[in-house]
Amino acid sequence: MATHKPEILQKAEAWLHEIFDEETRNNVNELISKHPKELEESFYKDAEFGTGGMRGIMGVGTNRINRYTLGKNTQGLSNYIKQSFPSEELKAVIAYDCRNNSQELAKVVADVFSANGVKVFLFSELRPTPELSYALRELGCQCGIVLTASHNPPEYNGYKVYWNDGGQLVPPQDLELIDIINNLDYQDINFNADESLIEKIDSEVDQSFIKASIKNGSFDQKNGARNDLKIVFTSLHGTSITLVPDVLEKAGFTNVSIVEEQREPNGNFPTVVSPNPEEPEALEMALKIADKEDADIVIGTDPDCDRLGVAVRDLNGEMILLNGNQTMLIMTWFLLEEWKNAGKIEGKEFIASTIVSTPMLKNISEAYGVEYKEVLTGFKWIAKLIKDHPELQFIGGGEESFGYMVGDFVRDKDAVTATLLSCEIAAKLKSENSSIYQKLLELYVEYGLYKEELISLVKKGIEGEQEIKQMLIDLRENPWQEIDGEKVVLLEDYKSSVAKDLQNHEERPIDIPKSNVLIYYTENGTKIAARPSGTEPKIKFYISVNTNLESVEAYQETHQQLSDKISRIKEDLKLG
């Protein structure tokens, strides 16, 4: 038998108890006898909630996604909602995406809820994550679950928890729930389903959500503007195929080509290396169709349809993929312009984004007289702003990682409505002999040219986790003094909630919840954030540089100067 660390072996042997099913016990025995490294990875810790709930590799073990880790979560959540809503009829809604085992795991979650007397609304088939957020409030539920691992590789799955406001779980509820879960044993899980409490839902919620999406994502257009726009759409084998084509058709877009090879939901994502619209490779098929059909815009969504990638034609007619910051900027500008033209801006509205997104969004928001609010990474924090500020009206907001939320009818990033909004913007600008790309350059001239780049360093397993921790320790104990020859003038440490002015050595508190994030600012406005991912084995570095842009014609030269600057920064800080 292989040699194992005693504590790992003890945790694994606990899974040989008869409370675990025979297949699980056999798989654990297999790991113990033949696969020591995999055994260690599977049991060295308990899977934890991050920025997007619990996400991990599927398999047996405490650090894996399986019926027992998710069952324990759901038992704890059942106990918690009973405690939180003692006089209410308890209801939960569950959705799942295209991933392998998502449907089966969704049924496990439904079983545990029902076994605890909780009424369950279970989508009969896979559905986009934003529809789960919408359905929660529409059906009057206290909580909701979506089974998804977003754009992670095929071996992953996940468990995202939503609260009664439609947003993901945030403090103090998340910490209170985690405490309850951690005090449970696996034998405490009640898997004995009460099928009378499980109700399948589908078309009724679909139609309501579609109407709400069109109401929030479409605007007045010139006659024929929507028909004139040529769209290529790909669902990348994910859930968006269930709603996005219907939303576009009902909104009046008739010239839509769908990438047929990627239409069928498939958790193995056979036509892409990664089902992530942030990656140019994911949209290759769609871009080829766009060139063949002379399309105006390409849109692709991730598996659970909360993120979208957008490609448009540049001034030379070539298709280019916008980054998440650019998409967010153009959407925010359009919404602000529409609200302004409708006379709806009254000084009681706000735009929201995250601390690692482009600073340019603040410039645009404040130019329209709209308050700009900034939060930690993750749309749960944006949703919390809506709940915490009922006196203000939320217009829209996003983050650099290709997510956007239009209005407050959904309380999470929503690629269904954002896809519609992107097409609305493209159609309107085309009818005015302009384009999304042209408008983006005009915004750069007006508000400053900002260029951002994300560096993700993958550090897998136990050793990788320790390496990431050490990198952040080093950045705190030996902070960068200069970046590309520019003095660092401000260091924000969100773990200690302290911002240090390095010029006059003054400190001020940061009024945002604690998080393991560091942000450096230089004297010339360069910004670099370091942050460990909450959902993947990565440490991320977000680089933002900026300068004035004199004219649209000067864009290429000025943009190249910023690109060269980022290259120097990456080399200087050894981030390549």
C-alpha positions in Angstrom: 0.0 0.0 0.0 1.2 3.5 -0.8 2.5 5.7 2.1 0.2 8.5 3.2 0.2 11.3 5.6 -1.6 10.1 8.7 -4.2 12.9 8.8 -5.0 12.5 5.1 -5.4 8.7 5.5 -7.7 9.3 8.5 -9.9 11.6 6.6 -10.1 9.2 3.6 -10.8 6.2 5.8 -13.8 8.0 7.3 -15.3 7.9 3.8 -15.2 4.1 4.0 -18.1 4.2 6.5 -21.4 2.7 5.5 -23.1 6.1 5.4 -21.3 6.5 2.0 -22.6 4.6 -1.0 -20.7 1.6 -2.3 -19.4 3.3 -5.4 -17.9 6.1 -3.3 -16.3 3.6 -0.9 -14.8 1.7 -3.8 -13.4 4.8 -5.3 -11.8 5.9 -2.0 -10.3 2.4 -1.6 -8.8 2.8 -5.1 -7.2 6.1 -4.2 -5.8 4.7 -0.9 -4.2 1.7 -2.6 -3.0 3.1 -5.9 -3.1 6.9 -6.1 -1.4 8.7 -3.2 -1.0 12.1 -4.9 -4.7 12.2 -6.0 -5.8 11.0 -2.5 -3.9 13.9 -0.9 -5.4 16.4 -3.3 -8.9 15.0 -2.7 -8.7 15.1 1.1 -6.1 17.6 2.3 -8.8 20.3 3.0 -12.5 20.9 2.8 -13.7 22.7 -0.4 -14.4 26.3 0.5 -16.7 29.1 -0.7 -14.9 31.7 -2.8 -16.1 34.7 -4.8 -18.5 32.5 -6.8 -19.6 30.0 -4.2 -18.0 26.5 -4.1 -16.2 25.4 -7.2 -13.9 22.4 -7.7 -12.9 19.2 -9.4 -15.6 16.5 -9.4 -14.7 13.3 -7.5 -14.7 11.7 -4.1 -13.2 13.5 -1.1 -13.7 16.5 1.1 -11.9 18.8 -1.4 -14.0 17.6 -4.4 -17.5 18.3 -5.7 -19.8 15.3 -5.1 -23.1 14.3 -3.6 -21.8 14.4 -0.1 -20.0 17.8 -0.1 -23.0 19.4 -1.8 -25.4 17.4 0.4 -23.6 18.8 3.5 -23.8 22.3 2.1 -27.5 21.9 1.4 -28.2 20.4 4.8 -26.5 23.4 6.4 -28.4 25.8 4.2 -31.7 24.1 5.1 -30.8 24.5 8.8 -29.8 28.1 8.2 -33.0 29.3 6.3 -35.1 27.6 9.1 -33.2 29.7 11.6 -33.3 32.9 9.4 -37.0 32.7 8.4 -38.7 31.0 11.3 -42.3 32.1 10.5 -42.2 31.7 6.7 -43.0 28.9 4.3 -39.5 27.8 3.2 -38.9 27.7 -0.6 -35.8 27.2 -2.7 -35.2 27.3 -6.5 -32.5 25.2 -8.2 -31.0 25.6 -11.7 -28.1 23.8 -13.4 -26.0 24.2 -16.5 -24.6 21.9 -19.2 -21.7 20.4 -17.2 -21.3 16.7 -16.6 -23.2 15.6 -13.6 -25.0 19.0 -13.1 -28.5 17.5 -13.5 -27.8 14.6 -11.1 -26.2 16.9 -8.5 -29.2 19.3 -8.9 -31.5 16.5 -8.0 -29.3 15.6 -4.9 -29.6 19.2 -3.8 -33.4 19.1 -4.3 -33.7 15.9 -2.4 -31.9 17.3 0.6 -34.0 20.5 0.6 -37.2 18.5 0.4 -36.1 16.0 3.1 -35.8 19.1 5.4 -39.3 20.3 4.6 -38.3 23.0 2.1 -40.5 23.5 -1.0 -38.3 23.1 -4.1 -38.7 24.6 -7.6 -36.4 22.7 -9.8 -35.8 23.7 -13.5 -36.8 20.7 -15.6 -33.8 21.3 -17.9 -30.6 23.4 -18.0 -31.0 27.1 -17.7 -28.8 30.2 -17.6 -27.6 31.4 -14.2 -29.2 34.9 -14.5 -32.6 33.2 -14.8 -32.1 31.5 -11.5 -31.5 34.9 -9.9 -34.6 36.2 -11.5 -36.7 33.2 -10.6 -35.7 33.4 -6.9 -37.5 36.7 -6.5 -40.3 35.9 -8.9 -41.2 32.8 -7.0 -40.7 34.3 -3.5 -37.9 32.0 -2.4 -35.6 32.4 0.5 -32.6 31.0 -1.4 -31.5 29.5 -4.6 -28.8 27.2 -6.0 -27.2 26.9 -9.4 -25.0 24.0 -10.3 -22.2 25.4 -12.4 -18.4 25.9 -12.7 -18.8 28.8 -15.1 -15.9 28.6 -17.7 -13.7 26.2 -15.8 -12.4 23.0 -17.5 -14.7 20.0 -18.0 -13.6 18.2 -14.8 -15.0 21.1 -12.6 -18.4 21.7 -11.2 -19.7 24.1 -8.6 -22.5 25.3 -6.2 -23.5 28.9 -6.1 -25.8 30.1 -3.3 -28.3 33.0 -3.8 -30.2 34.7 -1.0 -33.7 36.1 -1.0 -32.7 39.4 -2.7 -31.6 37.4 -5.8 -27.9 38.1 -5.2 -25.2 35.6 -4.2 -24.6 35.1 -0.5 -22.5 37.8 1.1 -21.4 38.6 4.7 -22.6 38.1 7.3 -24.8 35.3 5.9 -22.0 33.5 4.1 -19.8 33.3 7.2 -22.8 32.2 9.4 -23.7 29.5 6.8 -20.1 28.3 6.6 -20.0 28.0 10.4 -23.2 25.8 10.4 -21.9 23.6 7.6 -18.5 23.1 9.3 -20.3 21.9 12.4 -22.1 19.2 10.5 -21.0 15.6 10.0 -21.8 13.7 6.8 -24.2 11.5 8.8 -26.3 14.6 9.5 -27.3 14.9 5.8 -30.9 13.9 5.2 -31.1 12.5 1.6 -34.6 11.1 2.0 -36.4 13.1 -0.6 -40.1 14.2 -0.2 -41.0 14.2 -3.9 -44.3 16.0 -3.1 -42.2 19.1 -2.2 -40.3 19.1 -5.5 -42.0 21.0 -8.4 -40.5 21.1 -11.9 -40.6 24.6 -13.6 -39.8 25.7 -17.1 -41.8 27.7 -19.7 -43.7 30.0 -17.3 -40.6 31.4 -15.7 -38.8 31.4 -19.1 -41.4 33.7 -20.7 -41.5 36.0 -17.7 -37.7 36.3 -17.7 -37.6 36.9 -21.5 -40.1 39.8 -21.1 -38.1 41.3 -18.3 -34.9 41.0 -20.3 -36.4 42.7 -23.4 -37.9 45.5 -21.2 -34.5 46.2 -19.6 -32.2 45.6 -22.6 -34.0 47.1 -25.6 -34.4 50.7 -26.6 -36.1 52.8 -29.3 -34.5 52.2 -32.8 -34.9 53.6 -36.2 -37.1 51.5 -38.6 -35.2 48.6 -39.9 -32.2 49.1 -37.6 -32.5 45.7 -36.0 -33.1 43.9 -39.3 -30.0 45.6 -40.8 -27.7 44.2 -38.1 -25.9 40.9 -38.9 -25.3 38.9 -35.8 -23.3 35.7 -35.3 -24.0 34.0 -31.9 -22.4 31.0 -30.2 -23.5 29.4 -27.0 -20.1 27.5 -26.7 -22.1 24.3 -25.8 -23.7 26.0 -22.9 -27.1 27.1 -21.5 -27.6 30.3 -23.4 -29.0 28.4 -26.4 -32.2 27.9 -24.3 -33.0 31.7 -24.1 -30.7 34.0 -26.1 -32.0 33.2 -29.6 -35.6 33.7 -28.4 -34.8 37.0 -26.7 -33.1 38.3 -29.9 -36.0 37.2 -32.1 -38.7 38.6 -29.9 -36.8 41.9 -29.6 -36.8 42.2 -33.4 -33.4 40.9 -34.5 -34.0 38.7 -37.5 -30.5 38.3 -39.0 -28.9 36.0 -36.5 -26.6 33.1 -37.4 -25.9 30.5 -34.8 -22.7 28.4 -34.7 -24.3 25.0 -35.2 -21.3 23.0 -34.2 -21.5 24.6 -30.8 -25.3 24.8 -30.4 -25.7 21.4 -28.6 -25.1 21.7 -24.8 -22.1 19.4 -23.9 -20.1 19.4 -20.7 -17.0 18.2 -22.5 -16.9 21.4 -24.7 -15.6 19.4 -27.7 -14.9 22.3 -30.1 -12.9 24.6 -27.8 -9.9 24.3 -25.5 -11.8 26.4 -23.0 -15.4 27.5 -23.0 -14.3 31.0 -21.9 -15.4 34.0 -24.1 -12.4 35.8 -22.6 -10.2 33.6 -24.8 -10.0 34.5 -28.5 -9.8 30.8 -29.4 -13.3 30.2 -28.1 -14.8 32.5 -30.7 -12.7 31.3 -33.7 -15.6 29.4 -35.3 -18.0 32.3 -34.9 -15.4 34.7 -36.3 -15.0 32.6 -39.4 -18.7 32.6 -40.0 -18.8 36.4 -39.4 -16.2 36.9 -42.1 -18.0 34.6 -44.5 -21.3 36.4 -43.9 -19.9 39.9 -43.5 -21.5 40.1 -40.0 -21.4 43.2 -37.9 -21.0 41.6 -34.5 -20.1 38.3 -32.9 -21.2 37.3 -29.4 -20.3 34.2 -27.4 -21.4 33.3 -23.9 -19.9 31.0 -21.3 -21.5 27.7 -20.2 -23.8 29.2 -17.5 -24.5 32.3 -19.6 -23.4 35.0 -17.2 -20.4 36.2 -19.2 -20.2 37.3 -22.8 -17.4 38.0 -25.3 -18.1 40.5 -28.0 -16.2 41.0 -31.3 -16.9 43.9 -33.6 -15.3 45.4 -36.8 -12.5 47.9 -36.5 -12.1 50.9 -38.8 -10.4 48.6 -41.3 -13.3 46.2 -41.3 -11.4 43.5 -39.4 -13.1 41.6 -36.5 -11.5 42.3 -33.1 -12.5 40.9 -29.7 -13.3 43.5 -27.2 -12.0 42.9 -23.7 -14.3 43.0 -20.7 -13.4 46.6 -19.8 -14.2 47.8 -23.3 -17.5 46.0 -23.4 -18.4 47.4 -20.0 -17.5 50.9 -21.1 -19.6 50.9 -24.2 -22.6 49.4 -22.5 -22.4 51.9 -19.6 -22.0 54.9 -22.0 -25.0 53.8 -24.0 -27.2 53.3 -20.9 -26.2 56.7 -19.5 -26.9 58.3 -22.8 -30.3 56.7 -23.1 -31.2 57.7 -19.5 -30.0 61.3 -20.1 -32.0 61.6 -23.3 -35.1 60.3 -21.5 -34.6 62.9 -18.8 -34.3 60.1 -16.2 -31.0 61.2 -14.5 -32.0 63.1 -11.4 -28.9 62.6 -9.2 -30.2 59.5 -7.5 -28.7 56.9 -9.8 -25.5 54.9 -9.7 -23.1 52.8 -11.8 -21.0 50.1 -10.1 -17.9 48.2 -10.9 -15.0 46.5 -9.1 -11.6 47.5 -7.7 -9.7 45.6 -10.4 -11.7 47.0 -13.4 -10.8 50.0 -15.5 -10.7 53.4 -13.7 -12.2 54.9 -16.9 -15.7 53.8 -15.9 -15.6 56.3 -13.1 -14.7 59.1 -15.5 -17.7 58.4 -17.7 -20.2 57.9 -14.9 -19.3 61.2 -13.2 -19.4 63.1 -16.5 -23.1 62.2 -16.7 -23.7 63.3 -13.1 -24.2 59.7 -11.9 -22.6 58.3 -8.8 -19.9 55.7 -9.2 -19.5 53.0 -6.6 -16.7 50.5 -6.4 -16.7 47.1 -4.7 -14.6 43.9 -4.4 -14.5 41.4 -7.3 -17.7 39.5 -7.8 -21.2 40.5 -8.7 -22.5 39.6 -5.3 -21.0 42.8 -4.1 -22.7 44.8 -6.8 -26.0 43.2 -5.9 -25.4 44.0 -2.2 -25.1 47.7 -3.2 -28.6 47.6 -4.7 -29.9 46.1 -1.4 -27.9 48.5 0.8 -28.9 51.7 -1.1 -32.7 51.5 -1.8 -32.7 55.3 -2.1 -30.6 55.0 -5.3 -31.5 53.5 -8.7 -29.1 51.1 -10.3 -28.5 51.8 -14.0 -26.0 49.1 -14.7 -22.5 47.8 -13.9 -19.9 45.3 -14.7 -16.4 44.0 -14.2 -13.4 43.3 -16.3 -14.0 39.6 -16.4 -16.6 39.9 -19.2 -19.7 40.3 -17.0 -22.4 43.0 -17.0 -25.7 43.6 -15.3 -28.5 45.8 -16.8 -30.8 47.2 -14.2 -31.8 45.4 -11.0 -34.3 42.8 -12.2 -31.5 40.3 -12.1 -29.0 40.5 -9.2 -26.0 38.8 -10.9 -24.1 39.3 -14.2 -26.5 38.5 -17.0 -25.3 37.5 -20.5 -28.8 37.1 -21.8 -29.7 40.8 -21.3 -26.2 42.0 -22.0 -26.2 40.1 -25.4 -29.4 41.9 -26.3 -28.0 45.3 -25.1 -24.8 44.7 -27.2 -26.9 44.1 -30.3 -29.1 47.2 -29.5 -26.0 49.4 -29.3 -24.5 48.0 -32.5 -27.8 48.4 -34.4 -28.3 52.0 -33.3 -24.7 53.0 -34.1 -24.9 51.3 -37.5 -28.1 53.2 -38.3 -26.1 56.4 -37.5 -23.2 55.4 -39.8 -21.0 54.7 -36.8 -20.0 51.5 -35.0 -19.1 50.2 -31.5 -15.4 50.5 -32.3 -15.7 54.0 -33.6 -17.6 55.1 -30.5 -15.1 53.4 -28.2 -12.3 55.5 -29.8 -14.4 58.6 -29.4 -14.8 57.8 -25.7 -11.0 57.4 -25.4 -10.5 60.9 -26.8 -13.1 62.3 -24.4 -12.2 60.5 -21.2 -8.6 59.3 -21.7 -7.2 56.2 -23.3 -7.0 53.3 -20.8 -5.4 50.0 -21.6 -5.7 47.0 -19.3 -4.1 43.6 -19.3 -4.7 40.6 -17.1 -1.8 38.2 -16.2 -3.0 34.9 -14.7 -0.4 32.6 -13.2 -1.7 29.1 -12.7 -0.5 27.4 -9.5 -2.2 24.0 -9.0 -2.5 21.8 -6.0 -1.1 22.1 -2.5 2.3 23.4 -3.6 0.6 26.0 -5.8 -1.6 27.2 -3.0 1.4 27.7 -0.8 3.3 29.5 -3.6 0.4 32.0 -4.1 0.3 32.7 -0.4 4.0 33.3 -0.3 3.9 35.6 -3.3 1.3 37.9 -1.5 3.4 37.8 1.7 6.4 38.9 -0.3 4.4 41.7 -2.0 3.4 43.0 1.5 6.7 42.7 3.2 8.8 43.9 0.2 6.4 46.1 -1.8 7.4 47.5 -5.2 8.9 51.0 -4.9 9.0 51.7 -8.7 7.0 50.4 -11.7 8.5 51.2 -15.1 10.5 54.1 -13.6 7.5 55.6 -11.9 7.4 56.0 -8.2 4.7 54.0 -6.4 2.7 56.6 -4.4 -0.1 54.6 -3.0 -0.6 51.1 -1.8 -4.0 49.7 -0.9 -4.1 46.6 1.2 -7.6 45.2 1.3 -6.6 42.5 3.7 -5.6 45.0 6.4 -8.2 47.6 5.1 -5.4 50.2 5.0 -4.3 52.5 2.2 -0.8 53.9 2.6 0.3 57.2 1.0 4.0 56.4 0.3 4.8 60.1 -0.3 3.7 61.6 3.0 3.5 58.3 4.9 -0.1 58.8 5.9 -2.6 56.0 6.2 -6.4 56.0 5.7 -8.9 53.2 6.2 -10.5 51.4 3.3 -14.3 51.2 3.7 -14.7 47.9 1.8 -14.9 44.4 3.3 -11.5 42.7 3.8 -10.1 40.7 0.9 -6.6 39.3 0.1 -6.0 42.0 -2.6 -3.1 44.5 -3.0 -3.3 47.5 -5.4 -0.3 49.7 -6.3 -0.7 53.1 -7.9 2.2 55.1 -9.5 2.7 58.9 -9.8 1.5 58.8 -13.4 -1.7 56.8 -12.9 -0.5 53.2 -13.5 -2.4 50.7 -11.4 -1.5 47.1 -10.7 -3.7 44.8 -8.6 -2.6 41.4 -7.2 -5.3 39.0 -6.2 -5.6 35.2 -5.8 -8.6 33.8 -7.7 -11.5 32.7 -5.5 -12.6 30.0 -8.0 -9.4 28.8 -9.7 -5.8 27.9 -8.8 -4.5 31.2 -10.0 -3.0 34.4 -8.8 -4.0 37.3 -11.0 -2.3 40.6 -11.8 -4.4 43.4 -13.3 -2.4 46.0 -15.1 -3.9 49.4 -16.1 -2.1 52.2 -17.8 -3.4 55.4 -19.4 -2.7 58.6 -21.2 -4.5 61.3 -23.2 -5.6 60.5 -26.7 -5.5 63.6 -28.9 -7.6 62.3 -31.7 -9.2 59.1 -33.2 -6.5 59.2 -35.9 -3.8 59.0 -33.2 -5.2 55.9 -31.6 -2.9 53.3 -33.1 0.3 55.0 -32.3 -0.8 56.0 -28.7 -2.2 52.5 -28.1 1.1 50.9 -29.2 2.9 53.2 -26.7 0.7 51.8 -23.9 1.2 48.2 -25.1 5.0 48.7 -25.0 4.6 50.2 -21.5 2.7 47.1 -20.3 5.4 44.8 -21.8 8.1 46.7 -19.9 6.1 46.4 -16.7 5.6 42.6 -17.1 9.3 42.2 -17.7 10.3 44.5 -14.9 8.1 42.8 -12.4 8.7 39.3 -13.8 5.0 38.7 -14.5 5.4 37.3 -18.0 
